[in-house]
Amino acid sequence: MLFPFFFTEEEEREYFENLRKEEQKYNKRVIQDIAPKVVITKKIPITWALAINLFNKVYARRELTDIELQHETIHSLQMKKLGYTKFYITYLYEWIRNYRKCKNWFVAYKNISFEKEAYTYQSDIDYIVNML
């Protein structure tokens, strides 16, 4: 028990649970503030792609869910960290290298390090906030 003189165990648990919920609400607002702009369009050159993030602007076939937007936000933060040129050169290099190994474009895409990170943490708001 962290605060033995002030809270019962139940009150302490409830206090920290409410604190965590408030932190999650705050983090969700932060994500909304830093999320890339989304443009709805049917003109995406990759036929199986739902969305593509180009220079911190997302072109999507439909409105994105929170998780999909968080995925694209991770890509925007990756670009910010590395710079656009290094990000896109590395992305393309990994995609080509992976394709040569497996001869499947989708599998090659899923094995790009940037995509692995984005898929792994797209549901973790804390991870995204800590990337800032």
N, CA, C and O atoms as a GROMACS GRO file, in nm:
protein
  528
    1MET      N    1   0.085  -0.118   0.000
    1MET     CA    2   0.000   0.000   0.000
    1MET      C    3   0.089   0.124   0.000
    1MET      O    4   0.176   0.139   0.086
    2LEU      N    5   0.067   0.211  -0.097
    2LEU     CA    6   0.151   0.328  -0.114
    2LEU      C    7   0.120   0.439  -0.015
    2LEU      O    8   0.211   0.504   0.037
    3PHE      N    9  -0.008   0.462   0.012
    3PHE     CA   10  -0.050   0.567   0.104
    3PHE      C   11  -0.128   0.507   0.221
    3PHE      O   12  -0.250   0.523   0.226
    4PRO      N   13  -0.063   0.438   0.314
    4PRO     CA   14  -0.137   0.364   0.417
    4PRO      C   15  -0.217   0.450   0.513
    4PRO      O   16  -0.313   0.402   0.572
    5PHE      N   17  -0.179   0.577   0.531
    5PHE     CA   18  -0.248   0.660   0.630
    5PHE      C   19  -0.363   0.741   0.569
    5PHE      O   20  -0.441   0.802   0.642
    6PHE      N   21  -0.372   0.740   0.437
    6PHE     CA   22  -0.472   0.824   0.372
    6PHE      C   23  -0.582   0.744   0.303
    6PHE      O   24  -0.698   0.786   0.304
    7PHE      N   25  -0.548   0.631   0.245
    7PHE     CA   26  -0.643   0.554   0.165
    7PHE      C   27  -0.653   0.411   0.217
    7PHE      O   28  -0.558   0.355   0.271
    8THR      N   29  -0.771   0.355   0.199
    8THR     CA   30  -0.782   0.210   0.214
    8THR      C   31  -0.725   0.151   0.085
    8THR      O   32  -0.702   0.224  -0.012
    9GLU      N   33  -0.703   0.021   0.084
    9GLU     CA   34  -0.650  -0.042  -0.038
    9GLU      C   35  -0.743  -0.019  -0.156
    9GLU      O   36  -0.697   0.010  -0.266
   10GLU      N   37  -0.871  -0.032  -0.135
   10GLU     CA   38  -0.969  -0.013  -0.240
   10GLU      C   39  -0.967   0.132  -0.291
   10GLU      O   40  -0.971   0.155  -0.412
   11GLU      N   41  -0.962   0.228  -0.200
   11GLU     CA   42  -0.956   0.369  -0.240
   11GLU      C   43  -0.829   0.400  -0.317
   11GLU      O   44  -0.831   0.475  -0.414
   12GLU      N   45  -0.719   0.342  -0.275
   12GLU     CA   46  -0.592   0.362  -0.345
   12GLU      C   47  -0.599   0.305  -0.486
   12GLU      O   48  -0.554   0.370  -0.582
   13ARG      N   49  -0.652   0.186  -0.500
   13ARG     CA   50  -0.666   0.122  -0.631
   13ARG      C   51  -0.755   0.208  -0.722
   13ARG      O   52  -0.723   0.231  -0.839
   14GLU      N   53  -0.866   0.256  -0.667
   14GLU     CA   54  -0.958   0.340  -0.744
   14GLU      C   55  -0.892   0.473  -0.784
   14GLU      O   56  -0.910   0.521  -0.895
   15TYR      N   57  -0.815   0.530  -0.691
   15TYR     CA   58  -0.745   0.656  -0.718
   15TYR      C   59  -0.650   0.639  -0.837
   15TYR      O   60  -0.650   0.721  -0.929
   16PHE      N   61  -0.569   0.533  -0.836
   16PHE     CA   62  -0.472   0.513  -0.943
   16PHE      C   63  -0.538   0.471  -1.074
   16PHE      O   64  -0.488   0.503  -1.182
   17GLU      N   65  -0.650   0.401  -1.065
   17GLU     CA   66  -0.725   0.366  -1.185
   17GLU      C   67  -0.780   0.493  -1.252
   17GLU      O   68  -0.770   0.508  -1.373
   18ASN      N   69  -0.837   0.582  -1.173
   18ASN     CA   70  -0.887   0.709  -1.227
   18ASN      C   71  -0.774   0.795  -1.283
   18ASN      O   72  -0.790   0.860  -1.386
   19LEU      N   73  -0.661   0.795  -1.215
   19LEU     CA   74  -0.545   0.869  -1.262
   19LEU      C   75  -0.500   0.817  -1.399
   19LEU      O   76  -0.469   0.896  -1.489
   20ARG      N   77  -0.498   0.686  -1.415
   20ARG     CA   78  -0.458   0.624  -1.542
   20ARG      C   79  -0.558   0.658  -1.652
   20ARG      O   80  -0.518   0.684  -1.765
   21LYS      N   81  -0.688   0.658  -1.620
   21LYS     CA   82  -0.790   0.693  -1.719
   21LYS      C   83  -0.773   0.838  -1.765
   21LYS      O   84  -0.786   0.868  -1.884
   22GLU      N   85  -0.744   0.927  -1.672
   22GLU     CA   86  -0.722   1.068  -1.708
   22GLU      C   87  -0.597   1.082  -1.797
   22GLU      O   88  -0.597   1.160  -1.892
   23GLU      N   89  -0.493   1.007  -1.764
   23GLU     CA   90  -0.372   1.010  -1.845
   23GLU      C   91  -0.400   0.961  -1.986
   23GLU      O   92  -0.349   1.018  -2.083
   24GLN      N   93  -0.480   0.855  -1.999
   24GLN     CA   94  -0.515   0.803  -2.131
   24GLN      C   95  -0.596   0.905  -2.212
   24GLN      O   96  -0.573   0.920  -2.332
   25LYS      N   97  -0.690   0.975  -2.147
   25LYS     CA   98  -0.767   1.079  -2.215
   25LYS      C   99  -0.675   1.190  -2.265
   25LYS      O  100  -0.688   1.237  -2.378
   26TYR      N  101  -0.582   1.231  -2.178
   26TYR     CA  102  -0.487   1.335  -2.216
   26TYR      C  103  -0.403   1.288  -2.335
   26TYR      O  104  -0.384   1.363  -2.431
   27ASN      N  105  -0.352   1.167  -2.328
   27ASN     CA  106  -0.267   1.114  -2.436
   27ASN      C  107  -0.344   1.105  -2.567
   27ASN      O  108  -0.288   1.129  -2.674
   28LYS      N  109  -0.473   1.070  -2.560
   28LYS     CA  110  -0.555   1.064  -2.682
   28LYS      C  111  -0.568   1.203  -2.745
   28LYS      O  112  -0.565   1.216  -2.867
   29ARG      N  113  -0.584   1.305  -2.661
   29ARG     CA  114  -0.591   1.442  -2.712
   29ARG      C  115  -0.458   1.482  -2.777
   29ARG      O  116  -0.457   1.551  -2.879
   30VAL      N  117  -0.347   1.440  -2.717
   30VAL     CA  118  -0.215   1.469  -2.774
   30VAL      C  119  -0.203   1.405  -2.912
   30VAL      O  120  -0.156   1.468  -3.006
   31ILE      N  121  -0.246   1.280  -2.924
   31ILE     CA  122  -0.242   1.209  -3.052
   31ILE      C  123  -0.324   1.285  -3.156
   31ILE      O  124  -0.279   1.303  -3.269
   32GLN      N  125  -0.442   1.330  -3.118
   32GLN     CA  126  -0.526   1.404  -3.212
   32GLN      C  127  -0.458   1.532  -3.257
   32GLN      O  128  -0.474   1.574  -3.372
   33ASP      N  129  -0.382   1.595  -3.168
   33ASP     CA  130  -0.312   1.719  -3.203
   33ASP      C  131  -0.195   1.696  -3.298
   33ASP      O  132  -0.166   1.781  -3.382
   34ILE      N  133  -0.126   1.582  -3.285
   34ILE     CA  134  -0.007   1.559  -3.367
   34ILE      C  135  -0.034   1.471  -3.489
   34ILE      O  136   0.053   1.456  -3.574
   35ALA      N  137  -0.154   1.415  -3.499
   35ALA     CA  138  -0.186   1.324  -3.610
   35ALA      C  139  -0.173   1.398  -3.743
   35ALA      O  140  -0.206   1.516  -3.754
   36PRO      N  141  -0.126   1.326  -3.846
   36PRO     CA  142  -0.115   1.388  -3.978
   36PRO      C  143  -0.252   1.419  -4.036
   36PRO      O  144  -0.352   1.358  -3.999
   37LYS      N  145  -0.255   1.514  -4.128
   37LYS     CA  146  -0.380   1.548  -4.197
   37LYS      C  147  -0.417   1.431  -4.288
   37LYS      O  148  -0.331   1.372  -4.354
   38VAL      N  149  -0.546   1.397  -4.290
   38VAL     CA  150  -0.595   1.287  -4.373
   38VAL      C  151  -0.678   1.343  -4.488
   38VAL      O  152  -0.769   1.423  -4.467
   39VAL      N  153  -0.646   1.300  -4.610
   39VAL     CA  154  -0.719   1.338  -4.730
   39VAL      C  155  -0.786   1.212  -4.784
   39VAL      O  156  -0.718   1.112  -4.811
   40ILE      N  157  -0.917   1.215  -4.800
   40ILE     CA  158  -0.990   1.100  -4.852
   40ILE      C  159  -0.986   1.106  -5.005
   40ILE      O  160  -1.025   1.206  -5.066
   41THR      N  161  -0.939   0.997  -5.065
   41THR     CA  162  -0.928   0.989  -5.211
   41THR      C  163  -0.932   0.844  -5.255
   41THR      O  164  -0.897   0.754  -5.178
   42LYS      N  165  -0.975   0.820  -5.377
   42LYS     CA  166  -0.972   0.684  -5.435
   42LYS      C  167  -0.844   0.663  -5.516
   42LYS      O  168  -0.818   0.552  -5.563
   43LYS      N  169  -0.765   0.768  -5.532
   43LYS     CA  170  -0.647   0.762  -5.619
   43LYS      C  171  -0.521   0.729  -5.539
   43LYS      O  172  -0.435   0.815  -5.519
   44ILE      N  173  -0.512   0.605  -5.493
   44ILE     CA  174  -0.393   0.557  -5.424
   44ILE      C  175  -0.328   0.454  -5.516
   44ILE      O  176  -0.393   0.356  -5.555
   45PRO      N  177  -0.202   0.476  -5.552
   45PRO     CA  178  -0.139   0.390  -5.654
   45PRO      C  179  -0.122   0.244  -5.614
   45PRO      O  180  -0.114   0.157  -5.701
   46ILE      N  181  -0.116   0.214  -5.486
   46ILE     CA  182  -0.100   0.076  -5.440
   46ILE      C  183  -0.239   0.020  -5.417
   46ILE      O  184  -0.309   0.063  -5.325
   47THR      N  185  -0.280  -0.074  -5.499
   47THR     CA  186  -0.420  -0.119  -5.501
   47THR      C  187  -0.466  -0.179  -5.369
   47THR      O  188  -0.583  -0.161  -5.333
   48TRP      N  189  -0.381  -0.250  -5.296
   48TRP     CA  190  -0.424  -0.314  -5.172
   48TRP      C  191  -0.410  -0.224  -5.050
   48TRP      O  192  -0.448  -0.262  -4.940
   49ALA      N  193  -0.354  -0.104  -5.068
   49ALA     CA  194  -0.331  -0.016  -4.953
   49ALA      C  195  -0.456   0.063  -4.918
   49ALA      O  196  -0.525   0.115  -5.006
   50LEU      N  197  -0.484   0.072  -4.790
   50LEU     CA  198  -0.594   0.155  -4.740
   50LEU      C  199  -0.551   0.301  -4.739
   50LEU      O  200  -0.630   0.390  -4.770
   51ALA      N  201  -0.426   0.325  -4.703
   51ALA     CA  202  -0.376   0.462  -4.690
   51ALA      C  203  -0.226   0.465  -4.720
   51ALA      O  204  -0.157   0.363  -4.711
   52ILE      N  205  -0.180   0.584  -4.755
   52ILE     CA  206  -0.037   0.603  -4.776
   52ILE      C  207   0.001   0.738  -4.715
   52ILE      O  208  -0.066   0.838  -4.736
   53ASN      N  209   0.109   0.739  -4.639
   53ASN     CA  210   0.154   0.860  -4.570
   53ASN      C  211   0.269   0.920  -4.650
   53ASN      O  212   0.378   0.864  -4.656
   54LEU      N  213   0.243   1.034  -4.711
   54LEU     CA  214   0.345   1.102  -4.791
   54LEU      C  215   0.374   1.238  -4.728
   54LEU      O  216   0.291   1.328  -4.730
   55PHE      N  217   0.494   1.250  -4.674
   55PHE     CA  218   0.540   1.376  -4.617
   55PHE      C  219   0.443   1.432  -4.512
   55PHE      O  220   0.409   1.550  -4.513
   56ASN      N  221   0.400   1.344  -4.424
   56ASN     CA  222   0.313   1.378  -4.311
   56ASN      C  223   0.171   1.417  -4.354
   56ASN      O  224   0.101   1.487  -4.281
   57LYS      N  225   0.130   1.372  -4.470
   57LYS     CA  226  -0.008   1.388  -4.514
   57LYS      C  227  -0.054   1.249  -4.558
   57LYS      O  228   0.010   1.185  -4.640
   58VAL      N  229  -0.166   1.204  -4.503
   58VAL     CA  230  -0.215   1.069  -4.530
   58VAL      C  231  -0.326   1.075  -4.634
   58VAL      O  232  -0.424   1.148  -4.619
   59TYR      N  233  -0.309   0.997  -4.740
   59TYR     CA  234  -0.411   0.981  -4.842
   59TYR      C  235  -0.477   0.846  -4.817
   59TYR      O  236  -0.411   0.742  -4.820
   60ALA      N  237  -0.608   0.849  -4.790
   60ALA     CA  238  -0.679   0.727  -4.751
   60ALA      C  239  -0.803   0.707  -4.837
   60ALA      O  240  -0.862   0.803  -4.887
   61ARG      N  241  -0.840   0.582  -4.853
   61ARG     CA  242  -0.960   0.548  -4.932
   61ARG      C  243  -1.089   0.578  -4.856
   61ARG      O  244  -1.195   0.592  -4.917
   62ARG      N  245  -1.079   0.586  -4.724
   62ARG     CA  246  -1.196   0.615  -4.640
   62ARG      C  247  -1.146   0.678  -4.510
   62ARG      O  248  -1.025   0.690  -4.489
   63GLU      N  249  -1.240   0.718  -4.425
   63GLU     CA  250  -1.201   0.770  -4.293
   63GLU      C  251  -1.125   0.661  -4.218
   63GLU      O  252  -1.158   0.543  -4.227
   64LEU      N  253  -1.024   0.701  -4.144
   64LEU     CA  254  -0.944   0.604  -4.069
   64LEU      C  255  -0.998   0.586  -3.927
   64LEU      O  256  -1.049   0.680  -3.866
   65THR      N  257  -0.987   0.464  -3.877
   65THR     CA  258  -1.021   0.438  -3.738
   65THR      C  259  -0.911   0.500  -3.650
   65THR      O  260  -0.807   0.541  -3.701
   66ASP      N  261  -0.936   0.507  -3.520
   66ASP     CA  262  -0.834   0.560  -3.428
   66ASP      C  263  -0.703   0.481  -3.439
   66ASP      O  264  -0.595   0.540  -3.441
   67ILE      N  265  -0.713   0.350  -3.446
   67ILE     CA  266  -0.594   0.265  -3.453
   67ILE      C  267  -0.519   0.291  -3.583
   67ILE      O  268  -0.396   0.303  -3.582
   68GLU      N  269  -0.590   0.301  -3.694
   68GLU     CA  270  -0.525   0.328  -3.824
   68GLU      C  271  -0.458   0.465  -3.824
   68GLU      O  272  -0.349   0.481  -3.878
   69LEU      N  273  -0.525   0.563  -3.763
   69LEU     CA  274  -0.465   0.696  -3.755
   69LEU      C  275  -0.341   0.694  -3.667
   69LEU      O  276  -0.242   0.761  -3.698
   70GLN      N  277  -0.346   0.619  -3.559
   70GLN     CA  278  -0.228   0.607  -3.472
   70GLN      C  279  -0.114   0.539  -3.546
   70GLN      O  280   0.002   0.576  -3.527
   71HIS      N  281  -0.143   0.442  -3.630
   71HIS     CA  282  -0.042   0.375  -3.713
   71HIS      C  283   0.026   0.479  -3.803
   71HIS      O  284   0.149   0.484  -3.812
   72GLU      N  285  -0.055   0.561  -3.868
   72GLU     CA  286   0.001   0.663  -3.957
   72GLU      C  287   0.075   0.772  -3.879
   72GLU      O  288   0.172   0.829  -3.928
   73THR      N  289   0.029   0.800  -3.758
   73THR     CA  290   0.098   0.896  -3.673
   73THR      C  291   0.238   0.846  -3.638
   73THR      O  292   0.333   0.924  -3.635
   74ILE      N  293   0.250   0.717  -3.612
   74ILE     CA  294   0.382   0.660  -3.585
   74ILE      C  295   0.473   0.682  -3.706
   74ILE      O  296   0.590   0.719  -3.690
   75HIS      N  297   0.420   0.659  -3.827
   75HIS     CA  298   0.502   0.683  -3.947
   75HIS      C  299   0.544   0.830  -3.956
   75HIS      O  300   0.658   0.860  -3.992
   76SER      N  301   0.454   0.921  -3.924
   76SER     CA  302   0.489   1.063  -3.929
   76SER      C  303   0.600   1.095  -3.829
   76SER      O  304   0.690   1.174  -3.859
   77LEU      N  305   0.593   1.035  -3.711
   77LEU     CA  306   0.698   1.058  -3.611
   77LEU      C  307   0.830   0.992  -3.652
   77LEU      O  308   0.937   1.045  -3.623
   78GLN      N  309   0.822   0.878  -3.720
   78GLN     CA  310   0.943   0.815  -3.774
   78GLN      C  311   1.009   0.908  -3.878
   78GLN      O  312   1.131   0.926  -3.879
   79MET      N  313   0.926   0.968  -3.964
   79MET     CA  314   0.978   1.061  -4.065
   79MET      C  315   1.042   1.182  -3.999
   79MET      O  316   1.150   1.227  -4.040
   80LYS      N  317   0.976   1.234  -3.897
   80LYS     CA  318   1.029   1.351  -3.825
   80LYS      C  319   1.164   1.319  -3.762
   80LYS      O  320   1.255   1.401  -3.764
   81LYS      N  321   1.176   1.198  -3.706
   81LYS     CA  322   1.300   1.158  -3.640
   81LYS      C  323   1.415   1.139  -3.739
   81LYS      O  324   1.526   1.185  -3.715
   82LEU      N  325   1.387   1.071  -3.851
   82LEU     CA  326   1.493   1.039  -3.947
   82LEU      C  327   1.511   1.144  -4.056
   82LEU      O  328   1.619   1.155  -4.115
   83GLY      N  329   1.408   1.220  -4.083
   83GLY     CA  330   1.406   1.308  -4.200
   83GLY      C  331   1.340   1.232  -4.314
   83GLY      O  332   1.351   1.110  -4.324
   84TYR      N  333   1.272   1.306  -4.400
   84TYR     CA  334   1.195   1.242  -4.508
   84TYR      C  335   1.284   1.159  -4.600
   84TYR      O  336   1.249   1.045  -4.632
   85THR      N  337   1.397   1.214  -4.642
   85THR     CA  338   1.482   1.146  -4.738
   85THR      C  339   1.531   1.012  -4.684
   85THR      O  340   1.518   0.910  -4.750
   86LYS      N  341   1.586   1.014  -4.564
   86LYS     CA  342   1.638   0.890  -4.505
   86LYS      C  343   1.526   0.789  -4.480
   86LYS      O  344   1.543   0.670  -4.502
   87PHE      N  345   1.411   0.838  -4.435
   87PHE     CA  346   1.297   0.749  -4.412
   87PHE      C  347   1.257   0.678  -4.540
   87PHE      O  348   1.247   0.556  -4.543
   88TYR      N  349   1.234   0.756  -4.648
   88TYR     CA  350   1.185   0.694  -4.772
   88TYR      C  351   1.290   0.607  -4.840
   88TYR      O  352   1.255   0.505  -4.899
   89ILE      N  353   1.414   0.645  -4.834
   89ILE     CA  354   1.520   0.560  -4.893
   89ILE      C  355   1.528   0.428  -4.816
   89ILE      O  356   1.535   0.322  -4.877
   90THR      N  357   1.528   0.435  -4.683
   90THR     CA  358   1.534   0.314  -4.602
   90THR      C  359   1.411   0.227  -4.624
   90THR      O  360   1.421   0.105  -4.636
   91TYR      N  361   1.294   0.290  -4.628
   91TYR     CA  362   1.168   0.217  -4.649
   91TYR      C  363   1.173   0.142  -4.782
   91TYR      O  364   1.144   0.022  -4.787
   92LEU      N  365   1.208   0.212  -4.888
   92LEU     CA  366   1.213   0.152  -5.021
   92LEU      C  367   1.319   0.041  -5.027
   92LEU      O  368   1.295  -0.066  -5.083
   93TYR      N  369   1.436   0.067  -4.970
   93TYR     CA  370   1.543  -0.032  -4.967
   93TYR      C  371   1.496  -0.161  -4.898
   93TYR      O  372   1.518  -0.271  -4.949
   94GLU      N  373   1.433  -0.146  -4.781
   94GLU     CA  374   1.386  -0.265  -4.708
   94GLU      C  375   1.278  -0.340  -4.784
   94GLU      O  376   1.274  -0.463  -4.784
   95TRP      N  377   1.190  -0.264  -4.850
   95TRP     CA  378   1.083  -0.328  -4.926
   95TRP      C  379   1.140  -0.411  -5.040
   95TRP      O  380   1.099  -0.525  -5.061
   96ILE      N  381   1.233  -0.355  -5.114
   96ILE     CA  382   1.296  -0.426  -5.226
   96ILE      C  383   1.375  -0.546  -5.174
   96ILE      O  384   1.365  -0.656  -5.230
   97ARG      N  385   1.454  -0.527  -5.069
   97ARG     CA  386   1.532  -0.637  -5.012
   97ARG      C  387   1.441  -0.750  -4.966
   97ARG      O  388   1.469  -0.867  -4.992
   98ASN      N  389   1.333  -0.715  -4.897
   98ASN     CA  390   1.239  -0.816  -4.849
   98ASN      C  391   1.170  -0.887  -4.966
   98ASN      O  392   1.146  -1.008  -4.960
   99TYR      N  393   1.136  -0.813  -5.070
   99TYR     CA  394   1.070  -0.874  -5.186
   99TYR      C  395   1.162  -0.974  -5.255
   99TYR      O  396   1.117  -1.081  -5.297
  100ARG      N  397   1.289  -0.940  -5.266
  100ARG     CA  398   1.384  -1.033  -5.328
  100ARG      C  399   1.392  -1.164  -5.252
  100ARG      O  400   1.415  -1.270  -5.310
  101LYS      N  401   1.372  -1.156  -5.120
  101LYS     CA  402   1.379  -1.278  -5.037
  101LYS      C  403   1.253  -1.364  -5.051
  101LYS      O  404   1.262  -1.487  -5.060
  102CYS      N  405   1.135  -1.299  -5.052
  102CYS     CA  406   1.011  -1.377  -5.044
  102CYS      C  407   0.924  -1.375  -5.170
  102CYS      O  408   0.834  -1.457  -5.183
  103LYS      N  409   0.951  -1.284  -5.262
  103LYS     CA  410   0.874  -1.272  -5.387
  103LYS      C  411   0.726  -1.246  -5.366
  103LYS      O  412   0.642  -1.288  -5.447
  104ASN      N  413   0.693  -1.177  -5.256
  104ASN     CA  414   0.554  -1.142  -5.225
  104ASN      C  415   0.554  -0.998  -5.173
  104ASN      O  416   0.613  -0.970  -5.069
  105TRP      N  417   0.488  -0.908  -5.246
  105TRP     CA  418   0.491  -0.766  -5.211
  105TRP      C  419   0.433  -0.740  -5.072
  105TRP      O  420   0.487  -0.660  -4.996
  106PHE      N  421   0.323  -0.807  -5.039
  106PHE     CA  422   0.258  -0.782  -4.910
  106PHE      C  423   0.344  -0.831  -4.794
  106PHE      O  424   0.358  -0.762  -4.692
  107VAL      N  425   0.402  -0.949  -4.808
  107VAL     CA  426   0.492  -1.001  -4.704
  107VAL      C  427   0.613  -0.911  -4.690
  107VAL      O  428   0.660  -0.884  -4.580
  108ALA      N  429   0.665  -0.865  -4.804
  108ALA     CA  430   0.779  -0.772  -4.802
  108ALA      C  431   0.744  -0.645  -4.725
  108ALA      O  432   0.823  -0.596  -4.645
  109TYR      N  433   0.624  -0.592  -4.750
  109TYR     CA  434   0.576  -0.472  -4.681
  109TYR      C  435   0.566  -0.496  -4.530
  109TYR      O  436   0.610  -0.412  -4.452
  110LYS      N  437   0.507  -0.608  -4.489
  110LYS     CA  438   0.488  -0.637  -4.347
  110LYS      C  439   0.620  -0.654  -4.272
  110LYS      O  440   0.624  -0.642  -4.150
  111ASN      N  441   0.729  -0.682  -4.345
  111ASN     CA  442   0.859  -0.703  -4.283
  111ASN      C  443   0.950  -0.580  -4.288
  111ASN      O  444   1.067  -0.590  -4.252
  112ILE      N  445   0.898  -0.467  -4.330
  112ILE     CA  446   0.974  -0.342  -4.324
  112ILE      C  447   0.980  -0.300  -4.177
  112ILE      O  448   0.878  -0.304  -4.108
  113SER      N  449   1.097  -0.260  -4.130
  113SER     CA  450   1.113  -0.228  -3.987
  113SER      C  451   1.017  -0.119  -3.942
  113SER      O  452   0.965  -0.126  -3.830
  114PHE      N  453   0.992  -0.019  -4.025
  114PHE     CA  454   0.900   0.088  -3.989
  114PHE      C  455   0.757   0.034  -3.972
  114PHE      O  456   0.684   0.076  -3.883
  115GLU      N  457   0.718  -0.058  -4.059
  115GLU     CA  458   0.585  -0.117  -4.049
  115GLU      C  459   0.574  -0.207  -3.927
  115GLU      O  460   0.471  -0.207  -3.859
  116LYS      N  461   0.678  -0.283  -3.898
  116LYS     CA  462   0.676  -0.368  -3.778
  116LYS      C  463   0.655  -0.283  -3.653
  116LYS      O  464   0.575  -0.318  -3.567
  117GLU      N  465   0.728  -0.171  -3.645
  117GLU     CA  466   0.712  -0.082  -3.530
  117GLU      C  467   0.571  -0.025  -3.524
  117GLU      O  468   0.508  -0.024  -3.418
  118ALA      N  469   0.521   0.022  -3.638
  118ALA     CA  470   0.388   0.084  -3.641
  118ALA      C  471   0.278  -0.017  -3.606
  118ALA      O  472   0.187   0.016  -3.530
  119TYR      N  473   0.287  -0.138  -3.660
  119TYR     CA  474   0.185  -0.240  -3.627
  119TYR      C  475   0.196  -0.286  -3.481
  119TYR      O  476   0.095  -0.312  -3.417
  120THR      N  477   0.318  -0.295  -3.430
  120THR     CA  478   0.336  -0.340  -3.292
  120THR      C  479   0.278  -0.241  -3.193
  120THR      O  480   0.217  -0.281  -3.093
  121TYR      N  481   0.295  -0.111  -3.219
  121TYR     CA  482   0.259  -0.010  -3.120
  121TYR      C  483   0.139   0.077  -3.158
  121TYR      O  484   0.111   0.175  -3.089
  122GLN      N  485   0.068   0.044  -3.265
  122GLN     CA  486  -0.043   0.129  -3.308
  122GLN      C  487  -0.155   0.140  -3.206
  122GLN      O  488  -0.231   0.237  -3.209
  123SER      N  489  -0.166   0.045  -3.115
  123SER     CA  490  -0.269   0.050  -3.011
  123SER      C  491  -0.218   0.108  -2.880
  123SER      O  492  -0.295   0.121  -2.784
  124ASP      N  493  -0.091   0.141  -2.875
  124ASP     CA  494  -0.028   0.186  -2.750
  124ASP      C  495  -0.008   0.338  -2.754
  124ASP      O  496   0.092   0.388  -2.804
  125ILE      N  497  -0.105   0.410  -2.701
  125ILE     CA  498  -0.099   0.556  -2.703
  125ILE      C  499   0.024   0.606  -2.626
  125ILE      O  500   0.087   0.703  -2.668
  126ASP      N  501   0.056   0.542  -2.517
  126ASP     CA  502   0.173   0.584  -2.438
  126ASP      C  503   0.302   0.578  -2.520
  126ASP      O  504   0.387   0.666  -2.510
  127TYR      N  505   0.315   0.474  -2.601
  127TYR     CA  506   0.435   0.460  -2.686
  127TYR      C  507   0.444   0.579  -2.782
  127TYR      O  508   0.551   0.637  -2.800
  128ILE      N  509   0.332   0.612  -2.843
  128ILE     CA  510   0.331   0.722  -2.940
  128ILE      C  511   0.365   0.854  -2.871
  128ILE      O  512   0.445   0.932  -2.923
  129VAL      N  513   0.305   0.880  -2.756
  129VAL     CA  514   0.333   1.004  -2.682
  129VAL      C  515   0.481   1.010  -2.643
  129VAL      O  516   0.542   1.117  -2.647
  130ASN      N  517   0.537   0.896  -2.605
  130ASN     CA  518   0.679   0.893  -2.566
  130ASN      C  519   0.773   0.911  -2.684
  130ASN      O  520   0.891   0.940  -2.665
  131MET      N  521   0.724   0.894  -2.807
  131MET     CA  522   0.806   0.917  -2.927
  131MET      C  523   0.830   1.066  -2.948
  131MET      O  524   0.924   1.105  -3.018
  132LEU      N  525   0.746   1.150  -2.890
  132LEU     CA  526   0.756   1.295  -2.911
  132LEU      C  527   0.885   1.352  -2.857
  132LEU      O  528   0.909   1.472  -2.867
   0.00000   0.00000   0.00000
